[in-house]
Amino acid sequence: MNILLLGSGGREHALAWKIAQSKHCEQLFIAPGNAGTLQCGKNINIGLNDFEAIKKFALENNIEMIVVGPEEPLVKGVYDFFANNDATKNIIIIGPSANGAQLEGSKAFSKKFMQRNNIPTAAYAEFTKDNFEEGKKYIQQHATPVVLKADGLAAGKGVVIATTTEDALNTFEEMIINQQFGEASSRVVIEEFLDGIELSVFALTNGNDYKVIGAAKDYKRIGVGDTGLNTGGMGCVSPLPFLTNAFMQKIETKIIQPTIQGLQKENIIYNGFIFFGLIKVGDEPFVIEYNCRMGDPETEVVMPRLKNDIVDLFLAVHNNTLKDIVIEFDERACATIVAVSEGYPADYEKGKVIEFDNSAIRQFDNSIVFHAGTKMNDKKDVLTNGGRVLAISSFGSNIADAVRLSKEVLKHICFEGMYFRDDIGYEFEVKSQN
C-alpha cells in the first residue's frame, strides 16, 4: 500500500524507518520530512496543516493510509477532514479525531476528562482573564512548588514549575495578561506539584481495545544532571528498571483502561497513539499529561525495540482486530542521545553543515542515526535546520552500554556548535552494570 507520513522531526524519521520495513509498504511519502527520511521514502513539500494540499496529493498518488506524526494537525482536525469527505473517507487515518486530540490540545479538557473517569492526577484549578484576580488569590494560598500550564498547544514550552509564590504570580501574569504563549495561554491550569519519577507509556488504540507498545524515560533539561532550561528532550532510555510488572499492572488498571473506557463512554473517536505522561509517586502512578501522538525523542527508542510490523498494528486498529495482536519487544536496552544546536533551547543558528564519517558509522551495527532538525541543500550537504538536530539510538545489554555506544557514534559526527548531554541514563548506570 502507499502510505503518507506527516511530520519532519526525529519522531517522524523513526516512524518512517519502521514503516519502510513493513511488508505492507509499497511506497512511503513523508510530508515534509527531513534529510534522514529521504533514506526511507520520498519527501513531499506540503505544509502539515494544508489539508486541501494533503488531500490532493493523497488522491493523485493512491494513498491508502495517512500516519499523523505531530499534534497540531490532529488538534486542527485532520482526521475529521478526511473522514467527512466522500473522496477521502476510505483512506485510513492513524490519529484521533479533533475531539480526541483535545486530550493534548486542552489541558483543561484533559483534566476534566480524568476527573470524570476517576483517573489519578494532580489537584488543579483553571483560570482566564475573567477571573484573573481569583487566580492570584489561589496562587497566594497554594503551597510551592506549583505547576502552571498554558491550556493550549505551546510547542512543549507551556509548562512552568514555579518554586516561589512570587515566581508563580509573575508567570501567571505573563501567561494570561501578556499572552506569553498567545491564544494557548488565554486559559491557565494551576496544579499541585507531584514529586516522583517521570516516565512515558505508549499505547495504540481504536477507542475500544489497546496495546501497550513501549515505555521510556526522557531527559528534558539542557544541562548535565538535569539542570538548566527545559527542552523538547535531550535523550531517552528504554526499558525502565523501576517499571516492574506489578507497577505496570497498576498503570493499566488505574490509568490506561479507565482512559479507553472514558473514550468509549463519551463517544470519542480515537484511532491512534496515546502517550501517557506519568509520574511514579511512591508506588502509585499519576497522569501528568496526555499527548495524542508519539513522543520525541521517545519514538527513537520505542520503535527500535518494537518487533511487530508497525503497519500490521495500524491495520489492526482500522479493522478492530487489535485485541488479537501479541506485542513483541527486543529485550535489549535502547538509548538515544540528542545532538542539538548551540544556544538551544533559546536562540540558535540554522544552516550548519553536518559532517558524518559514514564509513566509521556503518561499523556500528547496533546503532541508528535518526535525523530531527535537518535538511539537504542542492549540493547534497546535510544542514542543521532546528534546535534538536540528530538522535543517535543504540542497543546494549543494559542502559549504560547502550548510552556508551551512542556516545561512540557521536564521535564520528560533527557540526559547528554541536552539543549533547553525556549523562543520559545516569541514574541507571550503576544498576545497569551490576
Secondary structure as GFF3:
##gff-version 3
##sequence-region A 1 434
A	DSSP	beta_strand	2	7	.	.	.	ID=ss1
A	DSSP	alpha_helix	10	20	.	.	.	ID=ss2
A	DSSP	beta_strand	27	32	.	.	.	ID=ss3
A	DSSP	three_ten_helix	37	39	.	.	.	ID=ss4
A	DSSP	beta_strand	42	43	.	.	.	ID=ss5
A	DSSP	alpha_helix	51	60	.	.	.	ID=ss6
A	DSSP	beta_strand	63	68	.	.	.	ID=ss7
A	DSSP	alpha_helix	71	75	.	.	.	ID=ss8
A	DSSP	alpha_helix	78	83	.	.	.	ID=ss9
A	DSSP	beta_strand	92	94	.	.	.	ID=ss10
A	DSSP	alpha_helix	98	105	.	.	.	ID=ss11
A	DSSP	alpha_helix	107	116	.	.	.	ID=ss12
A	DSSP	beta_strand	124	128	.	.	.	ID=ss13
A	DSSP	three_ten_helix	129	131	.	.	.	ID=ss14
A	DSSP	alpha_helix	132	140	.	.	.	ID=ss15
A	DSSP	beta_strand	146	150	.	.	.	ID=ss16
A	DSSP	beta_strand	159	162	.	.	.	ID=ss17
A	DSSP	alpha_helix	165	176	.	.	.	ID=ss18
A	DSSP	three_ten_helix	182	185	.	.	.	ID=ss19
A	DSSP	beta_strand	187	192	.	.	.	ID=ss20
A	DSSP	beta_strand	197	205	.	.	.	ID=ss21
A	DSSP	beta_strand	210	218	.	.	.	ID=ss22
A	DSSP	beta_strand	221	223	.	.	.	ID=ss23
A	DSSP	beta_strand	227	230	.	.	.	ID=ss24
A	DSSP	beta_strand	235	238	.	.	.	ID=ss25
A	DSSP	alpha_helix	245	251	.	.	.	ID=ss26
A	DSSP	pi_helix	252	256	.	.	.	ID=ss27
A	DSSP	alpha_helix	257	265	.	.	.	ID=ss28
A	DSSP	beta_strand	272	281	.	.	.	ID=ss29
A	DSSP	beta_strand	284	291	.	.	.	ID=ss30
A	DSSP	alpha_helix	299	305	.	.	.	ID=ss31
A	DSSP	alpha_helix	310	319	.	.	.	ID=ss32
A	DSSP	three_ten_helix	322	324	.	.	.	ID=ss33
A	DSSP	beta_strand	333	340	.	.	.	ID=ss34
A	DSSP	beta_strand	355	356	.	.	.	ID=ss35
A	DSSP	alpha_helix	358	361	.	.	.	ID=ss36
A	DSSP	beta_strand	367	371	.	.	.	ID=ss37
A	DSSP	beta_strand	374	376	.	.	.	ID=ss38
A	DSSP	beta_strand	382	384	.	.	.	ID=ss39
A	DSSP	beta_strand	388	396	.	.	.	ID=ss40
A	DSSP	alpha_helix	399	410	.	.	.	ID=ss41
A	DSSP	beta_strand	413	414	.	.	.	ID=ss42
A	DSSP	three_ten_helix	426	428	.	.	.	ID=ss43
A	DSSP	alpha_helix	429	433	.	.	.	ID=ss44
###
